[in-house]
């Protein structure tokens, strides 16, 4: 379970609290675990492991959420299992291909 305690007061009544909430939901989806979010002045909510909002208190509202904790996914998603290491592999392959292409292009110019 992911617990997110935050105070979005510095965002004010802007798009900021909505974006902050969306980012928290995305972390729950990436890891395949539920999210319990308590925001002193933002959006408080319970979100399940696939990103669906079970219950929420809107921005600028006061209230209490009484909800059970959703269950995590039985098997973690691909990102939770592999993480950023797969991204590093793709970046490494891309860099190697760019370097190789530049070397072959420069070798052709030398002739």
N, CA, C and O atoms as CSV, one atom per row, in Angstrom:
chain,resi,resn,atom,element,x,y,z
A,1,UNK,N,N,0.841,-1.169,0.000
A,1,UNK,CA,C,0.000,0.000,0.000
A,1,UNK,C,C,0.891,1.238,0.000
A,1,UNK,O,O,1.881,1.315,0.728
A,2,UNK,N,N,0.521,2.185,-0.820
A,2,UNK,CA,C,1.230,3.446,-0.940
A,2,UNK,C,C,0.454,4.493,-0.155
A,2,UNK,O,O,-0.728,4.716,-0.420
A,3,UNK,N,N,1.105,5.134,0.805
A,3,UNK,CA,C,0.480,6.193,1.594
A,3,UNK,C,C,1.134,7.505,1.198
A,3,UNK,O,O,2.358,7.635,1.244
A,4,UNK,N,N,0.317,8.478,0.808
A,4,UNK,CA,C,0.810,9.772,0.361
A,4,UNK,C,C,0.185,10.861,1.228
A,4,UNK,O,O,-0.998,11.172,1.093
A,5,UNK,N,N,0.994,11.438,2.122
A,5,UNK,CA,C,0.559,12.560,2.957
A,5,UNK,C,C,1.130,13.818,2.343
A,5,UNK,O,O,2.337,13.904,2.115
A,6,UNK,N,N,0.277,14.802,2.071
A,6,UNK,CA,C,0.757,15.996,1.400
A,6,UNK,C,C,-0.060,17.210,1.799
A,6,UNK,O,O,-1.171,17.091,2.315
A,7,UNK,N,N,0.502,18.364,1.554
A,7,UNK,CA,C,-0.203,19.615,1.755
A,7,UNK,C,C,-0.037,20.414,0.476
A,7,UNK,O,O,1.049,20.918,0.191
A,8,UNK,N,N,-1.093,20.531,-0.286
A,8,UNK,CA,C,-1.032,21.222,-1.568
A,8,UNK,C,C,-1.375,22.701,-1.471
A,8,UNK,O,O,-1.747,23.309,-2.475
A,9,UNK,N,N,-1.258,23.293,-0.290
A,9,UNK,CA,C,-1.660,24.695,-0.090
A,9,UNK,C,C,-0.888,25.645,-1.009
A,9,UNK,O,O,-1.450,26.628,-1.494
A,10,UNK,N,N,0.360,25.367,-1.244
A,10,UNK,CA,C,1.163,26.274,-2.061
A,10,UNK,C,C,0.722,26.292,-3.526
A,10,UNK,O,O,1.066,27.221,-4.257
A,11,UNK,N,N,-0.042,25.269,-3.970
A,11,UNK,CA,C,-0.605,25.277,-5.326
A,11,UNK,C,C,-1.758,26.270,-5.448
A,11,UNK,O,O,-2.004,26.822,-6.521
A,12,UNK,N,N,-2.469,26.493,-4.326
A,12,UNK,CA,C,-3.663,27.336,-4.374
A,12,UNK,C,C,-4.784,26.624,-5.126
A,12,UNK,O,O,-4.801,25.396,-5.214
A,13,UNK,N,N,-5.707,27.394,-5.659
A,13,UNK,CA,C,-6.819,26.818,-6.435
A,13,UNK,C,C,-6.436,26.823,-7.915
A,13,UNK,O,O,-7.077,27.496,-8.722
A,14,UNK,N,N,-5.413,26.088,-8.261
A,14,UNK,CA,C,-4.918,26.012,-9.638
A,14,UNK,C,C,-5.026,24.564,-10.119
A,14,UNK,O,O,-5.657,23.727,-9.474
A,15,UNK,N,N,-4.414,24.293,-11.234
A,15,UNK,CA,C,-4.377,22.943,-11.787
A,15,UNK,C,C,-3.396,22.062,-11.010
A,15,UNK,O,O,-3.428,20.839,-11.147
A,16,UNK,N,N,-2.527,22.666,-10.200
A,16,UNK,CA,C,-1.481,21.944,-9.476
A,16,UNK,C,C,-1.954,20.757,-8.653
A,16,UNK,O,O,-1.398,19.667,-8.795
A,17,UNK,N,N,-2.980,20.925,-7.777
A,17,UNK,CA,C,-3.426,19.784,-6.981
A,17,UNK,C,C,-3.939,18.617,-7.831
A,17,UNK,O,O,-3.775,17.456,-7.457
A,18,UNK,N,N,-4.551,18.922,-8.960
A,18,UNK,CA,C,-5.050,17.856,-9.845
A,18,UNK,C,C,-3.885,17.094,-10.476
A,18,UNK,O,O,-3.922,15.869,-10.593
A,19,UNK,N,N,-2.856,17.830,-10.880
A,19,UNK,CA,C,-1.677,17.191,-11.459
A,19,UNK,C,C,-0.947,16.362,-10.399
A,19,UNK,O,O,-0.497,15.251,-10.680
A,20,UNK,N,N,-0.832,16.890,-9.202
A,20,UNK,CA,C,-0.168,16.182,-8.113
A,20,UNK,C,C,-0.912,14.882,-7.797
A,20,UNK,O,O,-0.289,13.846,-7.560
A,21,UNK,N,N,-2.236,14.942,-7.794
A,21,UNK,CA,C,-3.051,13.749,-7.557
A,21,UNK,C,C,-2.877,12.740,-8.694
A,21,UNK,O,O,-2.766,11.539,-8.447
A,22,UNK,N,N,-2.854,13.222,-9.927
A,22,UNK,CA,C,-2.663,12.333,-11.083
A,22,UNK,C,C,-1.308,11.633,-11.016
A,22,UNK,O,O,-1.201,10.455,-11.358
A,23,UNK,N,N,-0.280,12.347,-10.581
A,23,UNK,CA,C,1.048,11.738,-10.453
A,23,UNK,C,C,1.053,10.660,-9.374
A,23,UNK,O,O,1.694,9.622,-9.536
A,24,UNK,N,N,0.347,10.902,-8.282
A,24,UNK,CA,C,0.254,9.895,-7.217
A,24,UNK,C,C,-0.476,8.649,-7.714
A,24,UNK,O,O,-0.072,7.524,-7.422
A,25,UNK,N,N,-1.549,8.861,-8.464
A,25,UNK,CA,C,-2.283,7.719,-9.038
A,25,UNK,C,C,-1.385,6.913,-9.970
A,25,UNK,O,O,-1.428,5.683,-9.974
A,26,UNK,N,N,-0.577,7.609,-10.754
A,26,UNK,CA,C,0.318,6.925,-11.687
A,26,UNK,C,C,1.328,6.056,-10.950
A,26,UNK,O,O,1.635,4.955,-11.407
A,27,UNK,N,N,1.855,6.530,-9.812
A,27,UNK,CA,C,2.782,5.713,-9.017
A,27,UNK,C,C,2.103,4.432,-8.547
A,27,UNK,O,O,2.726,3.370,-8.536
A,28,UNK,N,N,0.824,4.521,-8.157
A,28,UNK,CA,C,0.090,3.334,-7.716
A,28,UNK,C,C,-0.061,2.341,-8.870
A,28,UNK,O,O,0.093,1.135,-8.676
A,29,UNK,N,N,-0.359,2.842,-10.059
A,29,UNK,CA,C,-0.509,1.968,-11.232
A,29,UNK,C,C,0.822,1.328,-11.594
A,29,UNK,O,O,0.874,0.134,-11.888
A,30,UNK,N,N,1.911,2.115,-11.576
A,30,UNK,CA,C,3.242,1.584,-11.907
A,30,UNK,C,C,3.633,0.431,-10.990
A,30,UNK,O,O,4.227,-0.552,-11.435
A,31,UNK,N,N,3.302,0.555,-9.725
A,31,UNK,CA,C,3.689,-0.465,-8.751
A,31,UNK,C,C,2.622,-1.533,-8.535
A,31,UNK,O,O,2.906,-2.567,-7.931
A,32,UNK,N,N,1.401,-1.305,-9.016
A,32,UNK,CA,C,0.326,-2.283,-8.854
A,32,UNK,C,C,-0.176,-2.395,-7.427
A,32,UNK,O,O,-0.630,-3.456,-6.998
A,33,UNK,N,N,-0.090,-1.279,-6.688
A,33,UNK,CA,C,-0.526,-1.277,-5.294
A,33,UNK,C,C,-1.534,-0.151,-5.063
A,33,UNK,O,O,-1.528,0.840,-5.794
A,34,UNK,N,N,-2.399,-0.291,-4.055
A,34,UNK,CA,C,-3.381,0.762,-3.784
A,34,UNK,C,C,-2.726,2.007,-3.183
A,34,UNK,O,O,-1.622,1.952,-2.640
A,35,UNK,N,N,-3.433,3.121,-3.295
A,35,UNK,CA,C,-2.956,4.402,-2.799
A,35,UNK,C,C,-3.957,4.966,-1.805
A,35,UNK,O,O,-5.156,5.014,-2.078
A,36,UNK,N,N,-3.463,5.390,-0.653
A,36,UNK,CA,C,-4.246,6.141,0.311
A,36,UNK,C,C,-3.598,7.516,0.351
A,36,UNK,O,O,-2.444,7.654,0.756
A,37,UNK,N,N,-4.341,8.532,-0.068
A,37,UNK,CA,C,-3.775,9.883,-0.160
A,37,UNK,C,C,-4.528,10.827,0.747
A,37,UNK,O,O,-5.748,10.962,0.648
A,38,UNK,N,N,-3.798,11.480,1.632
A,38,UNK,CA,C,-4.377,12.458,2.544
A,38,UNK,C,C,-3.707,13.800,2.285
A,38,UNK,O,O,-2.520,13.980,2.557
A,39,UNK,N,N,-4.482,14.731,1.759
A,39,UNK,CA,C,-3.957,16.054,1.436
A,39,UNK,C,C,-4.661,17.087,2.302
A,39,UNK,O,O,-5.881,17.234,2.237
A,40,UNK,N,N,-3.893,17.796,3.108
A,40,UNK,CA,C,-4.482,18.781,4.007
A,40,UNK,C,C,-5.344,19.805,3.298
A,40,UNK,O,O,-6.409,20.169,3.797
A,41,UNK,N,N,-4.899,20.279,2.134
A,41,UNK,CA,C,-5.678,21.267,1.392
A,41,UNK,C,C,-5.853,20.870,-0.071
A,41,UNK,O,O,-6.261,21.696,-0.887
A,42,UNK,N,N,-5.554,19.635,-0.410
A,42,UNK,CA,C,-5.659,19.198,-1.799
A,42,UNK,C,C,-6.740,18.143,-1.977
A,42,UNK,O,O,-7.802,18.224,-1.358
A,43,UNK,N,N,-6.477,17.178,-2.802
A,43,UNK,CA,C,-7.419,16.106,-3.096
A,43,UNK,C,C,-7.014,14.876,-2.298
A,43,UNK,O,O,-5.924,14.337,-2.490
A,44,UNK,N,N,-7.892,14.432,-1.404
A,44,UNK,CA,C,-7.661,13.210,-0.631
A,44,UNK,C,C,-8.453,12.098,-1.288
A,44,UNK,O,O,-9.559,12.326,-1.778
A,45,UNK,N,N,-7.892,10.887,-1.303
A,45,UNK,CA,C,-8.583,9.814,-2.009
A,45,UNK,C,C,-8.047,8.442,-1.632
A,45,UNK,O,O,-6.968,8.302,-1.056
A,46,UNK,N,N,-8.842,7.438,-1.978
A,46,UNK,CA,C,-8.424,6.040,-1.954
A,46,UNK,C,C,-8.478,5.579,-3.401
A,46,UNK,O,O,-9.502,5.724,-4.068
A,47,UNK,N,N,-7.373,5.023,-3.884
A,47,UNK,CA,C,-7.254,4.599,-5.279
A,47,UNK,C,C,-6.844,3.135,-5.290
A,47,UNK,O,O,-5.984,2.725,-4.511
A,48,UNK,N,N,-7.460,2.336,-6.177
A,48,UNK,CA,C,-7.083,0.922,-6.236
A,48,UNK,C,C,-5.811,0.734,-7.057
A,48,UNK,O,O,-5.244,1.700,-7.568
A,49,UNK,N,N,-5.373,-0.502,-7.179
A,49,UNK,CA,C,-4.070,-0.797,-7.790
A,49,UNK,C,C,-4.015,-0.609,-9.303
A,49,UNK,O,O,-2.938,-0.703,-9.891
A,50,UNK,N,N,-5.147,-0.346,-9.940
A,50,UNK,CA,C,-5.142,-0.067,-11.377
A,50,UNK,C,C,-5.511,1.386,-11.662
A,50,UNK,O,O,-5.762,1.750,-12.811
A,51,UNK,N,N,-5.545,2.221,-10.616
A,51,UNK,CA,C,-5.750,3.650,-10.790
A,51,UNK,C,C,-7.171,4.152,-10.688
A,51,UNK,O,O,-7.413,5.345,-10.876
A,52,UNK,N,N,-8.121,3.279,-10.397
A,52,UNK,CA,C,-9.514,3.723,-10.258
A,52,UNK,C,C,-9.711,4.381,-8.895
A,52,UNK,O,O,-9.268,3.856,-7.874
A,53,UNK,N,N,-10.373,5.523,-8.888
A,53,UNK,CA,C,-10.651,6.226,-7.644
A,53,UNK,C,C,-11.824,5.542,-6.955
A,53,UNK,O,O,-12.927,5.495,-7.500
A,54,UNK,N,N,-11.586,5.013,-5.756
A,54,UNK,CA,C,-12.630,4.349,-4.977
A,54,UNK,C,C,-13.500,5.402,-4.309
A,54,UNK,O,O,-14.728,5.333,-4.373
A,55,UNK,N,N,-12.870,6.366,-3.675
A,55,UNK,CA,C,-13.567,7.486,-3.043
A,55,UNK,C,C,-12.607,8.653,-2.936
A,55,UNK,O,O,-11.394,8.455,-2.863
A,56,UNK,N,N,-13.140,9.878,-2.926
A,56,UNK,CA,C,-12.265,11.034,-2.838
A,56,UNK,C,C,-12.981,12.221,-2.216
A,56,UNK,O,O,-14.210,12.302,-2.208
A,57,UNK,N,N,-12.179,13.136,-1.698
A,57,UNK,CA,C,-12.661,14.419,-1.204
A,57,UNK,C,C,-12.087,15.464,-2.146
A,57,UNK,O,O,-10.873,15.529,-2.340
A,58,UNK,N,N,-12.945,16.275,-2.725
A,58,UNK,CA,C,-12.551,17.234,-3.750
A,58,UNK,C,C,-11.669,18.348,-3.188
A,58,UNK,O,O,-11.618,18.582,-1.981
A,59,UNK,N,N,-10.989,19.015,-4.092
A,59,UNK,CA,C,-10.149,20.159,-3.753
A,59,UNK,C,C,-10.997,21.237,-3.084
A,59,UNK,O,O,-12.068,21.592,-3.576
A,60,UNK,N,N,-10.511,21.748,-1.969
A,60,UNK,CA,C,-11.201,22.818,-1.259
A,60,UNK,C,C,-12.358,22.352,-0.391
A,60,UNK,O,O,-13.063,23.183,0.183
A,61,UNK,N,N,-12.574,21.038,-0.278
A,61,UNK,CA,C,-13.663,20.498,0.536
A,61,UNK,C,C,-13.105,19.866,1.800
A,61,UNK,O,O,-11.958,19.423,1.842
A,62,UNK,N,N,-13.945,19.835,2.832
A,62,UNK,CA,C,-13.590,19.146,4.062
A,62,UNK,C,C,-14.406,17.873,4.125
A,62,UNK,O,O,-15.532,17.824,3.629
A,63,UNK,N,N,-13.851,16.854,4.727
A,63,UNK,CA,C,-14.605,15.622,4.835
A,63,UNK,C,C,-13.793,14.502,5.428
A,63,UNK,O,O,-12.627,14.664,5.791
A,64,UNK,N,N,-14.442,13.358,5.518
A,64,UNK,CA,C,-13.837,12.147,6.051
A,64,UNK,C,C,-14.102,11.033,5.048
A,64,UNK,O,O,-15.202,10.916,4.510
A,65,UNK,N,N,-13.097,10.229,4.808
A,65,UNK,CA,C,-13.243,9.069,3.932
A,65,UNK,C,C,-13.254,7.825,4.810
A,65,UNK,O,O,-12.351,7.617,5.620
A,66,UNK,N,N,-14.268,7.013,4.644
A,66,UNK,CA,C,-14.356,5.738,5.361
A,66,UNK,C,C,-14.415,4.645,4.299
A,66,UNK,O,O,-15.472,4.368,3.732
A,67,UNK,N,N,-13.275,4.038,4.045
A,67,UNK,CA,C,-13.188,3.062,2.967
A,67,UNK,C,C,-12.226,1.953,3.359
A,67,UNK,O,O,-11.284,2.170,4.121
A,68,UNK,N,N,-12.472,0.783,2.837
A,68,UNK,CA,C,-11.527,-0.307,3.000
A,68,UNK,C,C,-10.330,-0.074,2.099
A,68,UNK,O,O,-10.381,0.739,1.177
A,69,UNK,N,N,-9.266,-0.785,2.370
A,69,UNK,CA,C,-8.063,-0.671,1.543
A,69,UNK,C,C,-8.171,-1.687,0.403
A,69,UNK,O,O,-8.308,-2.885,0.650
A,70,UNK,N,N,-8.110,-1.210,-0.844
A,70,UNK,CA,C,-8.150,-2.145,-1.976
A,70,UNK,C,C,-6.944,-3.084,-1.958
A,70,UNK,O,O,-5.922,-2.778,-1.344
A,71,UNK,N,N,-7.068,-4.208,-2.623
A,71,UNK,CA,C,-5.974,-5.182,-2.662
A,71,UNK,C,C,-4.995,-4.829,-3.777
A,71,UNK,O,O,-5.354,-4.191,-4.767
A,72,UNK,N,N,-3.772,-5.254,-3.591
A,72,UNK,CA,C,-2.739,-5.060,-4.610
A,72,UNK,C,C,-2.948,-6.081,-5.724
A,72,UNK,O,O,-3.660,-7.069,-5.548
A,73,UNK,N,N,-2.326,-5.834,-6.857
A,73,UNK,CA,C,-2.388,-6.798,-7.953
A,73,UNK,C,C,-1.678,-8.080,-7.529
A,73,UNK,O,O,-0.688,-8.017,-6.800
A,74,UNK,N,N,-2.163,-9.244,-7.971
A,74,UNK,CA,C,-1.510,-10.493,-7.580
A,74,UNK,C,C,-0.082,-10.604,-8.111
A,74,UNK,O,O,0.772,-11.215,-7.470
A,75,UNK,N,N,0.175,-10.028,-9.254
A,75,UNK,CA,C,1.523,-10.030,-9.846
A,75,UNK,C,C,1.876,-8.592,-10.187
A,75,UNK,O,O,1.103,-7.923,-10.872
A,76,UNK,N,N,3.020,-8.098,-9.733
A,76,UNK,CA,C,3.391,-6.709,-10.022
A,76,UNK,C,C,3.481,-6.448,-11.525
A,76,UNK,O,O,3.860,-7.338,-12.286
A,77,UNK,N,N,3.138,-5.240,-11.956
A,77,UNK,CA,C,3.258,-4.884,-13.375
A,77,UNK,C,C,4.710,-4.928,-13.843
A,77,UNK,O,O,5.634,-5.001,-13.033
A,78,UNK,N,N,4.895,-4.882,-15.149
A,78,UNK,CA,C,6.225,-4.963,-15.747
A,78,UNK,C,C,7.166,-3.898,-15.190
A,78,UNK,O,O,8.317,-4.196,-14.872
A,79,UNK,N,N,6.691,-2.665,-15.070
A,79,UNK,CA,C,7.564,-1.601,-14.562
A,79,UNK,C,C,8.030,-1.891,-13.139
A,79,UNK,O,O,9.184,-1.624,-12.802
A,80,UNK,N,N,7.151,-2.433,-12.303
A,80,UNK,CA,C,7.529,-2.737,-10.917
A,80,UNK,C,C,8.577,-3.848,-10.865
A,80,UNK,O,O,9.424,-3.862,-9.971
A,81,UNK,N,N,8.524,-4.772,-11.816
A,81,UNK,CA,C,9.481,-5.877,-11.832
A,81,UNK,C,C,10.813,-5.481,-12.448
A,81,UNK,O,O,11.866,-5.910,-11.976
A,82,UNK,N,N,10.777,-4.668,-13.497
A,82,UNK,CA,C,11.995,-4.330,-14.224
A,82,UNK,C,C,12.504,-2.943,-13.844
A,82,UNK,O,O,13.706,-2.751,-13.657
A,83,UNK,N,N,11.610,-1.993,-13.731
A,83,UNK,CA,C,11.977,-0.638,-13.331
A,83,UNK,C,C,12.751,0.109,-14.389
A,83,UNK,O,O,12.567,-0.107,-15.587
A,84,UNK,N,N,13.604,0.975,-13.940
A,84,UNK,CA,C,14.354,1.837,-14.846
A,84,UNK,C,C,15.504,1.117,-15.544
A,84,UNK,O,O,16.111,1.680,-16.455
A,85,UNK,N,N,15.816,-0.105,-15.142
A,85,UNK,CA,C,16.920,-0.818,-15.770
A,85,UNK,C,C,16.640,-1.083,-17.248
A,85,UNK,O,O,17.561,-1.037,-18.063
A,86,UNK,N,N,15.387,-1.357,-17.606
A,86,UNK,CA,C,15.036,-1.556,-19.012
A,86,UNK,C,C,15.238,-0.256,-19.796
A,86,UNK,O,O,15.726,-0.277,-20.926
A,87,UNK,N,N,14.863,0.860,-19.198
A,87,UNK,CA,C,15.086,2.150,-19.837
A,87,UNK,C,C,16.579,2.373,-20.066
A,87,UNK,O,O,16.978,2.858,-21.125
A,88,UNK,N,N,17.399,2.026,-19.088
A,88,UNK,CA,C,18.852,2.189,-19.216
A,88,UNK,C,C,19.402,1.342,-20.368
A,88,UNK,O,O,20.299,1.781,-21.087
A,89,UNK,N,N,18.874,0.145,-20.540
A,89,UNK,CA,C,19.310,-0.724,-21.638
A,89,UNK,C,C,18.983,-0.074,-22.984
A,89,UNK,O,O,19.825,-0.052,-23.881
A,90,UNK,N,N,17.759,0.458,-23.128
A,90,UNK,CA,C,17.374,1.105,-24.384
A,90,UNK,C,C,18.210,2.354,-24.661
A,90,UNK,O,O,18.597,2.600,-25.803
A,91,UNK,N,N,18.485,3.130,-23.640
A,91,UNK,CA,C,19.326,4.318,-23.815
A,91,UNK,C,C,20.736,3.897,-24.229
A,91,UNK,O,O,21.334,4.529,-25.101
A,92,UNK,N,N,21.274,2.844,-23.620
A,92,UNK,CA,C,22.602,2.350,-23.976
A,92,UNK,C,C,22.665,1.855,-25.411
A,92,UNK,O,O,23.619,2.150,-26.130
A,93,UNK,N,N,21.655,1.105,-25.829
A,93,UNK,CA,C,21.613,0.612,-27.217
A,93,UNK,C,C,21.509,1.784,-28.188
A,93,UNK,O,O,22.187,1.810,-29.216
A,94,UNK,N,N,20.654,2.754,-27.856
A,94,UNK,CA,C,20.509,3.936,-28.714
A,94,UNK,C,C,21.805,4.708,-28.842
A,94,UNK,O,O,22.173,5.130,-29.938
A,95,UNK,N,N,22.502,4.898,-27.729
A,95,UNK,CA,C,23.787,5.618,-27.757
A,95,UNK,C,C,24.815,4.855,-28.589
A,95,UNK,O,O,25.567,5.461,-29.353
A,96,UNK,N,N,24.853,3.539,-28.447
A,96,UNK,CA,C,25.794,2.725,-29.222
A,96,UNK,C,C,25.504,2.831,-30.716
A,96,UNK,O,O,26.430,2.913,-31.523
A,97,UNK,N,N,24.240,2.831,-31.083
A,97,UNK,CA,C,23.880,2.943,-32.500
A,97,UNK,C,C,24.248,4.314,-33.066
A,97,UNK,O,O,24.712,4.414,-34.202
A,98,UNK,N,N,24.044,5.359,-32.282
A,98,UNK,CA,C,24.402,6.714,-32.737
A,98,UNK,C,C,25.911,6.831,-32.915
A,98,UNK,O,O,26.375,7.382,-33.913
A,99,UNK,N,N,26.673,6.323,-31.966
A,99,UNK,CA,C,28.142,6.382,-32.057
A,99,UNK,C,C,28.632,5.592,-33.268
A,99,UNK,O,O,29.513,6.043,-34.000
A,100,UNK,N,N,28.057,4.421,-33.468
A,100,UNK,CA,C,28.456,3.586,-34.619
A,100,UNK,C,C,28.141,4.295,-35.928
A,100,UNK,O,O,28.946,4.285,-36.859
A,101,UNK,N,N,26.971,4.909,-35.992
A,101,UNK,CA,C,26.583,5.601,-37.225
A,101,UNK,C,C,27.520,6.774,-37.510
A,101,UNK,O,O,27.900,7.001,-38.658
A,102,UNK,N,N,27.890,7.514,-36.475
A,102,UNK,CA,C,28.803,8.644,-36.661
A,102,UNK,C,C,30.182,8.174,-37.117
A,102,UNK,O,O,30.809,8.810,-37.964
A,103,UNK,N,N,30.656,7.052,-36.550
A,103,UNK,CA,C,31.977,6.528,-36.936
A,103,UNK,C,C,31.979,6.090,-38.396
A,103,UNK,O,O,32.934,6.365,-39.122
A,104,UNK,N,N,30.909,5.403,-38.838
A,104,UNK,CA,C,30.877,4.959,-40.238
A,104,UNK,C,C,30.729,6.149,-41.172
A,104,UNK,O,O,31.278,6.137,-42.273
A,105,UNK,N,N,29.999,7.179,-40.754
A,105,UNK,CA,C,29.856,8.376,-41.579
A,105,UNK,C,C,31.185,9.117,-41.679
A,105,UNK,O,O,31.555,9.578,-42.759
A,106,UNK,N,N,31.904,9.237,-40.570
A,106,UNK,CA,C,33.205,9.909,-40.570
A,106,UNK,C,C,34.247,9.109,-41.344
A,106,UNK,O,O,35.121,9.696,-41.981
A,107,UNK,N,N,34.170,7.783,-41.299
A,107,UNK,CA,C,35.106,6.944,-42.055
A,107,UNK,C,C,34.897,7.134,-43.549
A,107,UNK,O,O,35.866,7.109,-44.308
A,108,UNK,N,N,33.661,7.322,-43.993
A,108,UNK,CA,C,33.369,7.548,-45.402
A,108,UNK,C,C,33.839,8.910,-45.869
A,108,UNK,O,O,34.191,9.068,-47.038
A,109,UNK,N,N,33.854,9.902,-44.984
A,109,UNK,CA,C,34.317,11.246,-45.331
A,109,UNK,C,C,35.822,11.286,-45.499
A,109,UNK,O,O,36.331,12.106,-46.263
A,110,UNK,N,N,36.555,10.413,-44.798
A,110,UNK,CA,C,38.021,10.425,-44.821
A,110,UNK,C,C,38.573,9.901,-46.140
A,110,UNK,O,O,39.719,10.189,-46.484
A,111,UNK,N,N,37.792,9.149,-46.871
A,111,UNK,CA,C,38.285,8.548,-48.125
A,111,UNK,C,C,38.313,9.511,-49.247
A,111,UNK,O,O,38.702,9.152,-50.359
